Amino acid sequence: MNNYRKRNEYDRVLLFLLLVLMVFGVLMIYSASTTKIGESIEHNNFYIRQIIFVIISLISLFILLKLPYMLIEIMIIPLFVLILLTLVVVLFLPAIKGSHRWISLGILGFQPSELAKLLTIMLVAKLLDEQHLSHIQMLLRTAAAAVLPVLLIFIEPDLGTAMTLVMSILVVLAFSDLPFYYLVILVSPLLSIVFSVNAYVFSLWILLLGLYFFRQKVHLLIAGLVGILNASLYFLTPFVWNSLKSYQQNRILTFINPLHDPFGSGYQIIQAKIAIGSGGWFGKGFLLGSQKNLQFLPEHHTDFIFSVIGEELGFFGCLIFISIYILFLYRIVLNVGKLKRRFMFYTSVGIIANLSIMMFVNIGMNMGLVPATGIPLPFIAYGGTSLLFNTLALGVILKFASERSVFE
């Protein structure tokens, strides 16, 4: 009995690290909401809202941890259907900043795609939680759960969230019983589109893909069909490029060369890099970021809050923050490594992948390493929907870890 109680305790270190990240996020949003020029100080109320979001998220986390485990699993499909309907409804609502992502709830907004990510990962894990599934069955079940939400999120348009969900699901499949070459097949069209910018690079890629299939002894018919599909993408890439929105094209061109449009799509990346670089080793000091205070850095309380961290806390401040975040992810991995049931394990792997990808992409776009995608920095950037559902996602892992003894 004592052993059972011990195993049902929640990871207090992980909960403490979550609180540290939330408090740090509020502090940085407070700085991002404050304009300090000389003795003049002006405040926006973003940090007050974030404090409210933190309280709501922690209360929701507490409620989730108290719910019966079976109720959580039973509610996956009904909630998934409901969120699909919400993703359809949001497409018919007025656009905000050129996209249909938000449902207005008075002074607050709800972004259905954030909940859709969590529920889609959980549904994929549930459908894969069965013995003796063939490889084709695994792929079909995954597609049945993921295709519609990914498509609806892409149409909003929210390419960043859609790609994050796709990559998280691919990570789940990578940890499943599916042979790795299936993942190569799934990812190969995207790589073919990227490599098609140069005929020699594309030819080398097709050659390496063929050699990989040969070494893995992939069936000749499958290898041939995949080869034909990828080769045809070389000629279809211009049509794919032309189908992208102009802002999506500009983001890709800006990623390759930020000076392509320095006063348009490249402006945010250039200013973010200037802010981080100007912070030096120790930063300019809390509230003293000049790029932020002079309003050169757009969206500095949301997508580009890492630039505020870099400018005001410097290299060592960023290093400490990233170290805390890596320790946070490591504690999650320790909890997930103890899970035995496939549903619990696959869900948790997908959640870890989602949080890790969001962190990497957000920090990367602030440093100009990846295109700007509008993906927030989890637990740090301003935003109630993202904070709430990322906290609930962590709560799902904590719930699984506390209940694992029942299934061992």
C-alpha positions in Angstrom: 0.0 0.0 0.0 2.8 2.4 0.9 4.5 1.6 -2.5 1.2 2.4 -4.3 0.9 5.7 -2.6 4.5 6.6 -3.4 4.0 5.8 -7.0 0.9 7.9 -7.2 2.6 11.1 -6.0 3.1 13.7 -8.7 6.5 14.9 -9.7 7.0 17.9 -7.4 10.2 19.0 -9.2 8.3 19.1 -12.5 5.5 21.1 -10.9 8.0 23.5 -9.4 9.7 24.0 -12.8 6.3 24.6 -14.3 5.7 27.4 -11.8 9.2 28.8 -12.4 8.5 29.0 -16.1 5.1 30.6 -15.5 6.4 33.2 -13.1 9.3 34.0 -15.4 6.9 34.3 -18.3 4.8 36.8 -16.3 7.9 38.9 -15.5 9.0 39.0 -19.1 5.5 39.9 -20.3 5.5 42.6 -17.6 8.7 43.9 -19.1 7.4 43.6 -22.7 4.2 45.4 -21.6 6.2 48.3 -20.1 7.7 51.2 -22.1 10.4 53.0 -20.1 12.0 56.0 -21.7 13.9 58.1 -19.2 11.7 58.7 -16.2 8.5 58.1 -18.2 7.0 54.6 -17.7 3.9 53.3 -19.5 2.2 50.0 -18.9 -0.1 47.8 -20.9 -2.3 45.2 -19.1 -0.9 42.1 -20.9 0.9 40.9 -17.7 -2.3 41.3 -15.6 -4.2 39.1 -18.1 -1.3 36.6 -18.1 -1.6 36.3 -14.3 -5.3 35.5 -14.7 -4.4 33.0 -17.4 -1.8 31.4 -15.0 -4.4 31.1 -12.2 -7.0 29.6 -14.6 -4.4 27.1 -16.0 -3.3 26.0 -12.5 -6.9 25.5 -11.4 -7.6 23.5 -14.5 -4.5 21.4 -13.9 -5.7 20.7 -10.4 -9.2 19.7 -11.6 -7.7 17.4 -14.3 -5.5 15.6 -11.8 -8.5 14.9 -9.7 -10.6 13.5 -12.5 -10.9 9.7 -12.8 -8.5 8.3 -15.4 -11.2 6.4 -17.3 -13.3 9.6 -17.7 -10.3 11.2 -19.5 -10.0 8.3 -21.9 -13.7 8.1 -22.5 -14.0 11.8 -23.4 -11.3 11.8 -26.1 -13.6 11.0 -29.0 -16.5 13.2 -28.0 -14.2 16.2 -27.4 -12.3 15.4 -30.7 -15.6 15.6 -32.6 -16.5 18.8 -30.8 -13.2 20.5 -31.6 -13.5 19.5 -35.2 -16.8 21.3 -35.4 -15.2 24.3 -33.7 -12.4 24.3 -36.3 -15.1 24.4 -39.0 -17.1 27.2 -37.3 -14.0 29.4 -36.8 -13.5 29.5 -40.6 -16.7 31.4 -40.9 -16.0 34.0 -38.3 -14.4 37.4 -39.1 -10.7 37.2 -39.8 -8.2 38.6 -37.2 -4.9 39.7 -38.7 -5.7 37.9 -41.9 -6.6 34.5 -40.5 -9.5 32.7 -39.0 -8.0 31.3 -35.8 -9.9 32.8 -33.0 -13.3 32.7 -31.4 -13.9 35.9 -29.5 -15.2 35.5 -25.9 -15.6 39.1 -24.9 -12.2 40.4 -23.7 -10.6 37.0 -24.2 -10.2 34.8 -27.3 -10.1 31.0 -27.7 -7.9 29.4 -30.3 -9.4 25.9 -31.1 -6.2 24.7 -32.9 -4.3 24.6 -29.5 -6.8 22.1 -28.1 -7.0 20.3 -31.4 -3.3 19.5 -31.2 -3.7 17.8 -27.8 -6.8 15.9 -28.7 -5.4 14.7 -32.1 -2.3 13.4 -30.4 -4.4 11.6 -27.8 -6.7 10.1 -30.4 -3.8 8.8 -32.5 -2.3 7.2 -29.4 -5.7 5.6 -28.6 -6.1 4.2 -32.1 -2.5 2.8 -32.0 -3.1 1.2 -28.5 -3.9 -2.2 -29.9 -1.9 -5.4 -30.3 -1.1 -6.9 -33.6 -1.9 -4.0 -35.9 -0.4 -4.2 -39.3 1.8 -1.4 -40.6 -0.9 -0.4 -43.1 -3.5 -0.3 -40.3 -1.3 1.9 -38.2 -0.9 4.4 -41.0 -4.6 4.4 -41.9 -5.6 4.9 -38.3 -3.2 7.7 -37.9 -4.4 9.3 -41.1 -8.0 8.9 -40.0 -7.3 10.9 -36.8 -4.9 13.5 -38.1 -5.8 14.5 -41.7 -9.0 16.5 -41.0 -7.7 18.6 -38.1 -4.4 19.3 -39.9 -6.3 20.3 -43.0 -8.7 22.6 -41.1 -5.8 24.3 -39.2 -3.9 24.7 -42.5 -7.0 26.4 -44.1 -7.3 29.0 -41.3 -4.4 29.6 -42.4 -2.0 28.5 -39.5 0.8 26.7 -41.2 3.0 26.8 -38.1 0.5 25.0 -35.9 -0.4 22.5 -38.7 3.3 21.6 -39.2 3.9 21.3 -35.5 1.0 18.8 -35.2 2.3 16.8 -38.1 5.8 16.6 -36.7 4.5 15.6 -33.3 2.5 12.8 -34.8 5.5 11.6 -36.8 7.5 11.5 -33.6 4.7 9.3 -32.1 5.0 7.0 -35.1 8.8 6.9 -34.7 8.4 5.5 -31.2 5.7 3.0 -32.3 6.3 -0.4 -34.0 6.2 1.1 -37.4 9.5 0.5 -39.4 11.5 3.7 -39.8 11.5 3.5 -43.6 7.7 4.3 -43.5 8.5 7.6 -41.9 11.1 8.3 -44.6 8.4 7.6 -47.2 6.0 10.0 -45.4 8.6 12.8 -45.1 10.3 12.3 -48.5 7.8 14.5 -50.5 8.5 17.5 -48.3 12.2 17.0 -48.6 11.8 16.6 -52.4 10.0 20.0 -52.6 12.8 21.6 -50.5 15.6 20.0 -52.6 13.9 20.8 -55.9 15.4 24.3 -55.9 18.5 22.9 -57.4 18.6 20.1 -60.0 21.9 18.6 -58.8 20.9 18.6 -55.1 17.5 17.0 -56.1 19.3 14.3 -58.2 21.6 13.5 -55.2 18.6 13.3 -52.9 16.7 10.9 -55.2 19.9 8.8 -55.5 20.3 8.6 -51.7 16.7 7.8 -51.2 17.0 4.9 -53.7 20.1 3.6 -51.9 18.3 3.8 -48.6 15.4 1.7 -49.9 17.8 -0.8 -51.4 19.6 -1.3 -48.1 16.3 -1.6 -46.2 15.0 -4.1 -48.7 11.9 -2.1 -49.3 9.5 -3.9 -51.8 10.4 -2.9 -55.3 6.9 -1.8 -56.2 6.7 0.5 -53.1 10.2 1.9 -53.7 9.3 2.5 -57.4 6.0 4.3 -56.6 7.7 6.5 -54.0 10.5 7.3 -56.4 8.1 8.3 -59.2 6.1 10.5 -56.8 9.2 12.3 -55.5 10.6 12.7 -59.0 7.4 14.3 -60.2 7.5 16.8 -57.4 10.5 18.4 -59.0 8.1 19.5 -61.8 5.2 20.3 -59.5 7.1 22.5 -57.1 6.5 25.7 -59.1 2.7 25.1 -58.7 3.1 24.4 -55.0 5.0 27.6 -54.6 2.4 29.6 -56.5 -0.3 28.1 -54.3 1.2 29.6 -51.1 -0.1 32.8 -49.7 2.1 35.8 -50.5 3.0 36.2 -46.8 4.1 32.5 -46.7 6.3 33.0 -49.7 7.8 36.1 -48.1 8.5 34.3 -44.9 10.5 31.6 -46.8 12.4 34.2 -48.9 13.0 36.2 -45.7 14.3 33.1 -43.9 16.8 32.6 -46.8 17.7 36.3 -46.8 16.1 38.6 -44.2 17.2 41.6 -46.3 14.9 40.5 -49.1 12.2 42.6 -47.5 13.8 44.5 -44.6 10.7 46.8 -44.0 8.1 44.1 -44.6 8.3 40.4 -43.8 12.0 40.6 -42.9 11.5 43.5 -40.4 10.6 41.3 -37.4 13.5 38.9 -37.8 16.0 41.7 -38.4 14.8 43.6 -35.3 14.7 40.4 -33.2 18.3 39.6 -34.1 19.4 43.1 -33.4 17.7 42.9 -30.0 19.3 39.6 -29.0 22.7 40.7 -30.3 22.6 44.1 -28.5 22.0 42.3 -25.2 25.6 41.1 -25.1 26.8 38.8 -22.3 24.7 40.2 -19.4 21.9 42.2 -21.1 20.8 45.8 -20.7 18.9 45.2 -17.6 15.2 44.4 -16.7 12.9 46.9 -18.4 15.8 48.6 -20.2 15.6 46.9 -23.6 15.9 49.8 -26.2 14.5 47.8 -29.1 11.5 47.1 -27.0 11.1 50.5 -25.4 11.4 52.3 -28.7 8.9 49.9 -30.3 11.3 48.7 -33.0 10.5 45.1 -32.0 7.0 44.1 -33.0 4.9 41.5 -31.1 7.5 41.5 -28.3 5.0 40.2 -25.7 4.0 37.2 -27.9 6.0 35.6 -30.7 9.2 37.6 -30.1 9.4 37.6 -26.3 12.6 35.6 -26.5 14.2 38.7 -28.1 13.2 40.7 -25.0 14.9 38.0 -22.9 18.0 38.2 -25.0 18.2 42.0 -25.0 17.5 42.6 -21.3 19.1 39.5 -19.7 21.8 38.8 -22.3 23.5 35.6 -23.3 23.8 34.2 -19.8 20.2 35.0 -19.1 19.1 33.1 -22.2 21.4 30.3 -21.2 19.9 30.0 -17.8 16.4 30.1 -19.2 17.1 27.4 -21.9 18.8 25.3 -19.2 15.7 25.5 -17.0 13.5 24.6 -20.0 15.7 21.6 -20.9 15.6 20.4 -17.3 11.8 20.8 -17.4 11.6 18.6 -20.6 14.0 16.1 -19.0 11.8 15.7 -15.9 8.9 15.0 -18.3 11.0 12.4 -20.1 11.7 10.7 -16.7 8.0 10.4 -16.0 7.2 9.2 -19.5 10.0 6.6 -19.4 8.1 4.8 -16.6 4.9 4.3 -18.6 4.1 0.9 -19.8 0.8 1.2 -21.6 1.0 2.2 -25.2 -1.8 4.8 -25.1 -0.1 6.6 -22.2 3.3 6.3 -23.7 2.4 7.5 -27.2 0.3 10.4 -25.9 3.1 11.6 -23.7 5.7 11.2 -26.5 3.5 13.4 -28.7 3.1 16.0 -26.0 6.9 16.2 -25.4 7.5 16.5 -29.1 4.9 19.3 -29.4 6.5 21.3 -26.5 10.0 20.7 -27.8 9.2 21.7 -31.3 7.4 24.8 -30.2 10.4 25.9 -28.1 12.9 25.1 -30.8 11.0 26.9 -33.6 10.2 30.0 -31.5 13.8 30.5 -30.3 15.0 29.6 -33.8 12.8 32.2 -35.5 13.9 34.8 -33.0 17.5 34.1 -34.0 16.8 33.8 -37.7 17.4 30.1 -37.8 13.9 29.1 -39.0 11.2 31.0 -40.8 8.8 33.1 -38.7 5.7 30.9 -38.1 3.8 32.6 -35.3 4.4 29.7 -32.8 4.5 31.0 -29.2 7.2 30.1 -26.6 5.4 27.6 -24.3 4.6 28.9 -20.8 6.4 32.2 -21.5 4.7 34.1 -24.3 1.5 36.0 -23.7 -1.6 33.9 -24.6 -4.3 32.3 -22.5 -5.3 29.4 -24.9 -1.7 28.3 -25.5 -0.9 28.5 -21.7 -4.0 26.6 -20.7 -3.7 23.7 -23.1 0.0 23.3 -22.7 -0.6 23.1 -18.9 -3.4 20.6 -19.4 -1.1 18.6 -21.7 1.5 18.5 -18.9 -1.3 17.5 -16.6 -2.2 14.5 -18.8 1.4 13.3 -18.4 1.3 13.8 -14.6 -2.0 12.0 -14.5 -0.6 9.1 -16.5 2.5 8.9 -14.3 0.3 8.8 -11.1 -2.0 6.1 -12.5 0.6 3.9 -14.1 0.6 1.4 -11.2 -3.0 0.4 -12.1 -1.9 -0.7 -15.5 1.4 -2.5 -14.6 
